Amino acid sequence: MLAATGAAVVMGTPGKAGHGDPIHRLPVRVGTWAAAPTAVPAGKVLTLAGQTVRQVVHTSVGGDLPRVTLSNAYGAEPVRIGAASIAVRSGTGASTETVPGQRRPLTFDGATEVLLAPGQTATSDHADLIVEPGADLVISLYLPDATPAGTISPRSKQTNLVVNGDATAVDRPGAGRRITRYLWLSGVSVRTVRNASAIVALGDSITCGTETTDNTNHRWPDLLSARLRAGDKPRPRGVLNAGLSGNRLLFGYEDPTGRAHEKALIGAATLRRFDRDVLAHPGVRYVVTLIGVNDLANAPDLTAAQLIAGHRQLISRARGAGLSVYGGTLLPFGGAAHRYNNAPNRAKRQEINDWIRGSGEYDAVIDFDAAVRDVAAPTRLDVRYDSGDGLHPNDVGTAALAMAVPLELFG
């Protein structure tokens, strides 16, 4: 498959010493899917015992030899994965069935089991599987012991399934408990063409697609990925969704499950999770930010200048890692609840957006605000794009956000 897409190794002419001078045009490893982890508040912890969780992920860039990253970043106790597999999904919607013959066991350093200590991550060995661009995969994890799911991504916008027994080697699992979160799963990468790279969408509920329709992949990063794959000259770019509902630029929660705050699902502050949710993924070259609205609506009370300073830190972190970083303007919230929609917050949003647009500090600006605001009442979302709460875009609104991103920013 890689040969068909142009990946190759070209050997140069031997030099005077008689050694080959290789010019490598090797395939690269790039993230094709991601989710940002959080801790779990007391009372919301799901425990699996002798069960398998089958989780559907919607990929972006295609390739082969996928590897899966598991995270126990917020778990307070070890997690033993007794067996794991990766497969191409069969069906749509809430299906976790898989295509016969398109399932592979996952191993970790050659072993079929892996033990994740508290705070640890583990990446699987590569699986002998081809992943088409935009394919849906099913990643199955068997938990033989009673295991609290202490590290999750809380809004999957995809129906996943918990079934009894070891269902990692079956295509049709039968009935089980449906959940809309990801458990222990934080990334999938593939080997792909040499000019491929990844984009991280770093944000809050608007990025994770909170008010979009479940099981449709209508989050704006998914729709951006579809645009990148389309046309006569598709761009091989992974699009990794690092959105967390309620996330804030400058404030968050980092205690592990068991000691987690009741609002722990909003995650660590964006600045604090940057290394893990951006830099840890392979092949990342670009970051798109859409963050700050929840800082305005919650204590502590912050000034626009403080949030601008936080954005400057994001820019510095990205530039220090050699990444291009693009600033997204904050969406209007004139129809939202009062904690968002009040005169001081409207003024702060305008000041932040003016700085994003006019300072020249971001490598480029993506004007999400202009894409979805009501032309006649620019402090509000256009009614066509409003999910009904005055804050979150609906499916049509997230499509407008995706269309607002200039594809030429990504080479």
C-alpha positions in Angstrom: 0.0 0.0 0.0 2.8 2.4 0.8 4.6 1.7 -2.4 1.4 2.6 -4.2 1.3 6.0 -2.5 4.9 6.9 -3.4 6.9 6.0 -0.3 10.3 4.6 -1.2 13.9 4.2 -0.1 16.4 5.7 -2.6 20.1 4.8 -2.1 22.7 7.4 -3.2 25.9 6.8 -4.9 28.7 5.4 -2.6 31.1 8.0 -1.5 34.9 7.9 -1.5 35.1 5.7 1.5 33.0 3.1 -0.2 30.0 3.4 2.1 26.5 4.0 0.9 25.2 7.5 1.3 21.5 6.8 1.9 18.9 9.4 1.0 16.0 8.2 3.0 12.5 8.7 1.7 11.1 6.4 4.3 7.5 6.3 5.4 6.8 8.2 8.6 4.6 7.5 11.6 1.8 10.0 12.1 -1.1 10.2 14.5 -4.5 9.4 12.9 -6.8 9.7 15.9 -6.5 10.9 19.5 -8.5 11.7 22.6 -7.6 13.8 25.6 -7.7 12.0 29.0 -9.1 13.2 32.3 -9.7 11.9 35.8 -13.1 10.7 36.9 -15.1 12.2 39.9 -16.4 10.0 42.6 -19.7 8.4 41.7 -19.0 8.4 38.0 -16.4 5.7 37.9 -17.2 2.7 35.7 -15.7 -0.6 36.9 -15.1 -3.5 34.4 -14.6 -7.1 35.7 -14.2 -9.9 33.3 -15.5 -7.7 30.5 -14.4 -6.2 27.2 -14.8 -2.6 26.1 -15.1 -2.2 22.3 -14.3 1.3 21.2 -14.9 2.9 17.8 -12.4 5.5 16.5 -12.8 7.5 13.3 -9.4 7.9 11.7 -8.1 10.7 9.5 -4.9 10.0 7.6 -4.5 6.4 6.1 -1.5 4.1 6.3 -0.6 0.7 7.7 1.0 -0.9 10.7 -1.2 0.9 13.3 -0.1 1.3 16.9 -2.4 2.0 19.8 -1.6 4.1 22.9 -3.3 3.4 26.2 -3.2 5.7 29.1 -3.6 5.3 32.9 -2.6 8.9 33.4 -5.2 9.6 36.1 -5.7 6.0 37.5 -4.9 5.5 41.1 -4.3 1.7 40.7 -2.7 -0.6 38.1 -4.7 -1.6 35.1 -4.2 -5.1 33.6 -5.2 -5.5 30.0 -5.6 -9.2 29.5 -6.0 -9.1 25.7 -6.4 -6.4 23.1 -7.2 -6.2 19.4 -7.7 -3.7 16.5 -10.0 -4.2 13.6 -11.8 -2.5 10.8 -15.4 -1.7 11.8 -18.4 -3.1 9.9 -21.5 -1.0 9.8 -22.2 2.5 10.9 -23.8 4.4 13.7 -23.5 2.5 17.0 -22.1 -0.7 15.5 -19.0 -2.2 17.1 -19.0 -5.2 14.7 -15.9 -5.8 12.7 -15.1 -7.0 9.1 -14.2 -10.7 9.1 -10.5 -11.1 8.4 -9.7 -7.5 9.2 -8.9 -8.0 12.9 -5.5 -8.3 14.5 -4.4 -9.0 18.1 -2.4 -6.2 19.8 0.8 -7.0 21.6 3.0 -4.9 23.9 6.7 -5.7 23.6 5.6 -9.0 22.2 3.2 -9.9 25.1 -0.5 -10.2 24.7 -1.0 -8.7 28.2 0.1 -5.3 29.5 0.0 -3.8 33.0 -0.4 0.0 33.2 0.9 1.4 36.5 -0.8 4.5 37.8 0.3 7.5 35.7 1.7 5.2 33.0 1.1 5.0 29.2 1.9 2.2 26.9 2.0 2.0 23.1 1.4 -1.3 21.3 3.6 -3.0 18.8 2.4 -2.4 15.3 -0.4 -4.5 13.9 -0.3 -6.0 10.4 -3.3 -4.0 9.1 -4.0 -1.5 6.4 -6.0 1.6 7.6 -7.8 3.4 4.8 -8.1 7.2 5.1 -11.2 8.1 7.2 -11.8 4.4 8.2 -13.5 3.4 11.4 -11.6 1.1 13.7 -12.7 -1.0 16.7 -10.2 -1.3 19.5 -11.1 -3.9 22.0 -9.6 -4.2 25.5 -10.3 -7.1 27.8 -10.2 -6.4 31.6 -10.0 -9.8 33.4 -9.8 -8.2 36.9 -12.2 -5.8 38.6 -10.8 -2.6 37.2 -12.1 1.0 37.8 -11.8 3.1 34.7 -9.8 5.9 36.2 -8.6 7.5 33.0 -11.2 8.4 30.4 -12.1 10.8 27.6 -15.5 11.8 28.8 -17.4 12.8 25.6 -16.7 10.3 22.8 -19.7 11.4 20.7 -19.5 7.7 19.6 -21.4 4.8 21.1 -19.0 2.2 22.5 -19.8 -1.2 24.0 -19.0 -3.1 27.2 -19.7 -6.9 26.9 -19.1 -9.8 29.2 -16.0 -12.0 28.7 -13.1 -11.8 26.3 -14.6 -10.4 23.1 -11.4 -9.2 21.6 -11.4 -12.0 19.0 -15.0 -11.9 17.8 -16.6 -9.9 15.0 -20.1 -9.8 16.4 -20.1 -9.2 20.1 -23.8 -9.4 20.9 -25.6 -7.3 23.5 -23.8 -5.2 26.2 -23.8 -1.9 28.0 -23.5 1.1 25.7 -21.3 4.0 26.9 -20.3 7.4 25.4 -16.8 7.8 26.7 -13.4 6.4 25.8 -11.7 4.2 28.4 -7.8 4.2 28.7 -7.6 5.0 24.9 -5.6 8.1 23.9 -4.1 7.6 20.5 -3.7 5.7 17.2 -0.9 6.2 14.8 -0.1 4.7 11.4 2.9 4.4 9.1 2.2 6.5 6.1 3.7 8.5 3.2 6.8 10.5 3.8 5.2 14.0 3.4 2.4 13.2 5.9 2.0 15.1 9.2 -0.6 15.7 11.9 -2.7 18.7 13.0 -3.8 18.9 16.7 -7.1 20.7 17.3 -6.7 22.0 20.8 -9.8 23.3 22.5 -12.9 22.7 24.6 -16.5 21.4 24.1 -16.8 23.2 20.7 -13.8 21.2 19.4 -14.9 17.9 21.0 -18.3 18.3 19.4 -20.5 18.4 22.4 -23.8 19.4 20.7 -23.2 17.5 17.5 -25.1 14.3 16.7 -23.7 11.1 18.2 -22.2 8.5 15.8 -22.0 10.9 12.8 -18.4 12.3 13.1 -19.7 15.8 12.8 -17.1 17.4 15.1 -15.4 20.2 13.2 -11.9 18.4 13.2 -13.5 15.4 11.6 -15.1 17.6 8.9 -11.8 19.3 8.4 -10.1 15.9 7.9 -12.7 15.0 5.3 -11.9 18.3 3.4 -8.2 17.5 3.5 -8.9 14.0 2.1 -11.1 15.2 -0.7 -10.4 16.6 -4.2 -7.8 15.7 -6.8 -4.8 16.4 -4.5 -5.7 15.1 -1.0 -3.4 16.2 1.7 -2.0 13.4 3.9 -2.7 15.1 7.3 -3.7 13.4 10.5 -6.3 15.5 12.4 -6.1 14.8 16.2 -9.0 16.0 18.4 -7.7 17.3 21.7 -10.9 19.0 22.8 -12.4 18.6 26.3 -15.8 19.8 27.3 -15.4 22.6 29.8 -11.7 22.9 29.3 -10.0 26.2 30.2 -6.7 27.8 29.1 -5.4 28.7 32.5 -7.3 26.6 35.1 -8.0 22.9 35.5 -7.9 19.8 37.6 -5.1 17.2 37.8 -5.7 15.0 40.9 -6.0 11.3 40.1 -9.3 9.4 40.2 -10.1 8.8 43.9 -9.1 12.3 44.8 -10.5 14.0 41.8 -12.6 17.2 42.0 -16.3 16.9 41.1 -15.5 18.9 37.9 -12.4 16.9 37.0 -13.9 16.0 33.6 -13.0 19.4 32.3 -9.3 18.2 32.5 -6.1 20.0 33.2 -5.6 23.5 32.0 -4.7 23.7 28.3 -1.3 25.0 29.1 -0.6 22.2 31.5 -1.7 19.4 29.1 0.1 20.7 26.1 3.0 18.3 26.2 0.8 15.2 26.7 -2.1 16.1 24.3 0.0 17.8 21.6 3.7 16.9 21.6 3.4 13.3 22.6 1.6 12.3 19.4 3.8 11.3 16.5 4.2 13.5 13.4 2.5 16.6 14.7 3.5 19.7 12.7 0.5 22.1 13.3 -1.7 23.2 16.2 -5.1 25.0 15.9 -6.3 26.6 19.1 -10.0 27.4 20.0 -9.8 28.0 23.7 -10.7 30.6 26.4 -14.5 31.0 26.5 -14.8 28.8 29.6 -12.1 30.9 31.4 -14.5 33.9 30.9 -17.5 32.1 32.4 -16.0 30.6 35.5 -14.0 31.6 38.6 -11.4 32.8 39.0 -12.3 36.0 37.3 -9.7 36.7 34.6 -8.9 39.7 32.5 -8.5 39.7 28.7 -4.8 40.5 29.3 -4.3 37.4 31.4 -5.9 35.2 28.7 -3.8 36.9 26.0 -0.7 36.1 28.1 -1.9 32.5 28.2 -2.2 32.4 24.4 1.3 33.8 24.1 2.5 30.9 26.2 0.8 28.5 23.9 2.5 30.1 20.9 5.8 30.0 22.7 5.4 26.3 23.5 4.4 25.4 20.0 7.2 27.4 18.4 9.7 25.9 20.8 8.7 22.5 19.5 9.1 23.6 15.9 5.3 23.6 15.2 3.2 26.1 13.3 0.4 27.4 15.5 -2.8 29.0 14.3 -5.2 31.0 16.5 -8.9 30.5 16.3 -11.1 33.4 17.3 -13.6 32.8 20.1 -17.2 32.2 19.0 -20.0 34.6 20.0 -22.2 33.6 23.0 -24.8 36.4 23.1 -27.6 33.9 23.5 -26.0 31.8 26.2 -26.5 31.6 29.9 -25.7 34.7 31.9 -22.4 33.4 33.3 -21.2 33.6 29.7 -23.4 36.3 28.2 -22.8 39.5 30.2 -21.3 42.8 29.2 -17.8 42.3 30.8 -17.4 38.9 29.1 -18.6 40.2 25.7 -16.0 43.0 26.0 -13.2 40.5 27.0 -14.1 38.2 24.1 -13.9 41.1 21.6 -10.5 42.2 23.1 -9.1 38.7 22.8 -10.4 38.3 19.2 -9.0 41.7 18.2 -5.6 40.6 19.5 -5.7 37.2 17.8 -6.7 38.9 14.5 -4.4 41.9 14.7 -1.3 41.2 16.7 0.4 39.0 14.2 1.7 36.7 17.0 0.0 33.5 15.7 1.4 32.1 12.5 -2.1 32.5 11.0 -5.6 33.3 12.1 -8.7 31.1 11.6 -11.7 33.3 12.0 -14.2 30.9 13.5 -16.1 33.8 15.0 -16.8 35.3 11.5 -17.8 31.9 10.2 -20.8 31.4 12.5 -21.9 34.8 13.9 -25.2 36.4 13.1 -24.4 39.2 10.6 -27.2 41.3 12.0 -26.4 40.6 15.7 -22.7 39.7 15.7 -22.6 38.9 19.5 -24.8 35.9 18.8 -24.5 32.7 16.8 -26.4 32.6 13.5 -29.6 30.8 14.2 -28.8 28.3 11.5 -25.7 27.2 13.5 -27.0 27.4 17.0 -27.6 24.1 18.8 -30.1 25.9 21.0 -28.0 26.9 23.9 -26.5 30.0 22.3 -23.0 28.7 22.9 -22.4 25.4 21.0 -22.7 25.0 17.2 -25.0 22.3 15.9 -24.0 19.9 13.0 -24.4 22.7 10.4 -22.4 25.1 12.6 -19.4 22.7 13.0 -19.4 22.3 9.2 -19.2 26.1 8.9 -16.2 26.0 11.3 -14.5 23.3 9.3 -15.1 25.3 6.1 -13.5 28.4 7.7 -10.1 26.7 7.9 -7.9 27.5 4.9 -6.4 24.2 3.7 -3.3 25.9 2.4 -2.2 26.4 6.0 -1.3 22.8 6.0 1.0 22.6 3.0 
